[in-house]
């Protein structure tokens, strides 16, 4: 008897975190090197592990993906990514505003480019593919950073 095919993603929503990291008035955008969202610029982050707080997960994911130390300011917003096709993932992403504290970006194999961008320049970034809702999260995070 053949073994059942394992789904690419769990059959339930996955909790994830991301960070809008600000340094000298600019926010860090990173480009995904693999799915989901391969080739799109977004915020660094990833899945929350069982037993891990959102802040612990965010600090861990940012350190793993970029090597940066951050100070988390607060929740900037959230986004739900529904499966676009059979076998695709369902994610609830909690996005936080954060300040850069130390280190320079050193990307892991999940990312292949980064840019520090002024939040008000996002609309004029022709040719850059951005993940959905990115501008809204960054604008909300910028307000938290400025407060």
QUIDA-V248349 format. One record per residue. N is the residue number from 1. RES is the residue in one letter. PHI is phi in whole degrees, 0 to 359 (* if undefined). Layout:
BEGIN
n->N res->RES phi->PHI
n->N res->RES phi->PHI
END
This chain:
BEGIN
n->1 res->X phi->*
n->2 res->X phi->287
n->3 res->X phi->283
n->4 res->X phi->294
n->5 res->X phi->285
n->6 res->X phi->280
n->7 res->X phi->293
n->8 res->X phi->293
n->9 res->X phi->229
n->10 res->X phi->300
n->11 res->X phi->278
n->12 res->X phi->214
n->13 res->X phi->297
n->14 res->X phi->248
n->15 res->X phi->271
n->16 res->X phi->224
n->17 res->X phi->229
n->18 res->X phi->215
n->19 res->X phi->233
n->20 res->X phi->270
n->21 res->X phi->265
n->22 res->X phi->254
n->23 res->X phi->212
n->24 res->X phi->52
n->25 res->X phi->80
n->26 res->X phi->240
n->27 res->X phi->248
n->28 res->X phi->274
n->29 res->X phi->250
n->30 res->X phi->237
n->31 res->X phi->259
n->32 res->X phi->290
n->33 res->X phi->268
n->34 res->X phi->209
n->35 res->X phi->291
n->36 res->X phi->284
n->37 res->X phi->67
n->38 res->X phi->305
n->39 res->X phi->86
n->40 res->X phi->260
n->41 res->X phi->277
n->42 res->X phi->205
n->43 res->X phi->257
n->44 res->X phi->295
n->45 res->X phi->161
n->46 res->X phi->175
n->47 res->X phi->289
n->48 res->X phi->274
n->49 res->X phi->273
n->50 res->X phi->304
n->51 res->X phi->83
n->52 res->X phi->260
n->53 res->X phi->287
n->54 res->X phi->300
n->55 res->X phi->293
n->56 res->X phi->298
n->57 res->X phi->297
n->58 res->X phi->295
n->59 res->X phi->300
n->60 res->X phi->296
n->61 res->X phi->297
n->62 res->X phi->297
n->63 res->X phi->296
n->64 res->X phi->295
n->65 res->X phi->278
n->66 res->X phi->235
n->67 res->X phi->77
n->68 res->X phi->275
n->69 res->X phi->262
n->70 res->X phi->230
n->71 res->X phi->243
n->72 res->X phi->281
n->73 res->X phi->265
n->74 res->X phi->172
n->75 res->X phi->288
n->76 res->X phi->261
n->77 res->X phi->157
n->78 res->X phi->214
n->79 res->X phi->215
n->80 res->X phi->252
n->81 res->X phi->250
n->82 res->X phi->272
n->83 res->X phi->299
n->84 res->X phi->273
n->85 res->X phi->209
n->86 res->X phi->304
n->87 res->X phi->87
n->88 res->X phi->281
n->89 res->X phi->276
n->90 res->X phi->240
n->91 res->X phi->235
n->92 res->X phi->247
n->93 res->X phi->252
n->94 res->X phi->266
n->95 res->X phi->254
n->96 res->X phi->244
n->97 res->X phi->275
n->98 res->X phi->214
n->99 res->X phi->253
n->100 res->X phi->294
n->101 res->X phi->247
n->102 res->X phi->199
n->103 res->X phi->80
n->104 res->X phi->253
n->105 res->X phi->300
n->106 res->X phi->229
n->107 res->X phi->279
n->108 res->X phi->274
n->109 res->X phi->286
n->110 res->X phi->280
n->111 res->X phi->235
n->112 res->X phi->230
n->113 res->X phi->196
n->114 res->X phi->214
n->115 res->X phi->211
n->116 res->X phi->267
n->117 res->X phi->234
n->118 res->X phi->293
n->119 res->X phi->305
n->120 res->X phi->282
n->121 res->X phi->265
n->122 res->X phi->302
n->123 res->X phi->295
n->124 res->X phi->262
n->125 res->X phi->273
n->126 res->X phi->297
n->127 res->X phi->90
n->128 res->X phi->271
n->129 res->X phi->276
n->130 res->X phi->247
n->131 res->X phi->293
n->132 res->X phi->300
n->133 res->X phi->78
n->134 res->X phi->299
n->135 res->X phi->300
n->136 res->X phi->298
n->137 res->X phi->296
n->138 res->X phi->294
n->139 res->X phi->296
n->140 res->X phi->296
n->141 res->X phi->295
n->142 res->X phi->299
n->143 res->X phi->295
n->144 res->X phi->295
n->145 res->X phi->295
n->146 res->X phi->284
n->147 res->X phi->291
END
